[in-house]
Amino acid sequence: MGEGEPYRVLKLGEENVGGLFQITPEMGEVSPNWATAFAVADTDATCAKTEELGGKVLVQPVDIPQIGRYAVVQDPIGASSRCSRTPAS
């Protein structure tokens, strides 16, 4: 998701449960997809633990307004997922 690109948050009541964004030419050849994101207490600690256990951090933790602290990790066999800590209310 590029700077300024729209990101739509899907909600169940007041809780964020998903999000959508448009694939842009700047992203390269990316097919339409769904990505799993896990809510975590501490995104940075989750990334450190991922590396400690033999995985990789593919996208370093970054703060996304109204979304939280977000990262992309990969397990030792190559499966990737997203993790984020929701900002404090």
C-alpha positions in Angstrom: 0.0 0.0 0.0 1.6 3.2 -1.1 1.6 6.5 0.7 -1.8 8.1 0.4 -3.4 5.0 -1.1 -6.9 4.3 0.3 -7.2 1.6 2.9 -10.7 0.4 3.9 -11.1 -0.9 7.4 -13.7 -3.7 7.8 -15.5 -3.6 11.2 -17.7 -5.8 13.2 -19.4 -3.3 15.5 -16.6 -1.1 16.7 -13.8 -3.8 16.3 -11.5 -3.7 13.3 -11.6 -7.2 11.7 -10.0 -6.7 8.3 -8.9 -4.3 5.6 -8.8 -3.9 1.9 -6.6 -1.9 -0.5 -6.1 -1.7 -4.3 -3.1 -3.4 -5.8 -1.1 -0.7 -7.7 1.4 -0.9 -10.5 4.1 0.2 -8.1 3.7 -3.1 -6.2 4.9 -5.0 -9.2 3.3 -8.3 -10.3 1.1 -9.1 -7.3 -1.9 -11.3 -7.9 -5.1 -10.6 -5.9 -4.8 -12.3 -2.5 -5.9 -12.5 1.1 -3.4 -12.2 3.9 -3.8 -13.4 7.4 -3.1 -10.8 10.2 -2.8 -11.7 13.8 -3.4 -9.3 16.7 -0.4 -9.2 19.0 0.5 -7.4 22.2 3.9 -6.2 20.9 4.7 -6.2 17.2 8.5 -5.6 17.8 8.7 -8.5 20.3 6.8 -10.7 17.9 9.3 -9.9 15.1 12.2 -10.6 17.5 10.7 -13.9 18.5 10.1 -14.8 14.9 13.8 -14.4 14.1 14.9 -16.2 17.3 12.8 -19.2 16.1 14.4 -19.2 12.7 11.9 -17.1 10.7 12.4 -13.8 8.9 10.9 -10.4 9.2 9.9 -9.4 5.6 8.5 -6.0 6.4 10.0 -4.3 9.5 7.5 -2.9 12.1 5.9 0.3 11.0 3.2 2.5 12.5 0.1 2.9 10.4 -2.4 5.6 11.5 -5.7 4.1 12.8 -4.4 0.6 12.1 -1.5 0.1 14.6 2.1 -1.1 14.5 2.3 -3.6 11.6 4.9 -6.1 10.3 5.1 -9.0 7.9 6.8 -12.2 9.1 7.7 -15.5 7.5 8.1 -18.8 9.3 11.1 -21.1 8.8 9.3 -23.1 6.0 8.2 -20.0 4.1 4.6 -19.2 5.1 4.1 -15.5 5.7 1.6 -13.7 7.8 1.0 -10.2 9.1 1.0 -9.1 12.7 -0.2 -5.8 14.3 -0.8 -4.2 17.6 -3.9 -2.0 17.5 -3.2 1.6 18.8 -4.4 2.4 22.2 -7.8 4.0 22.3 
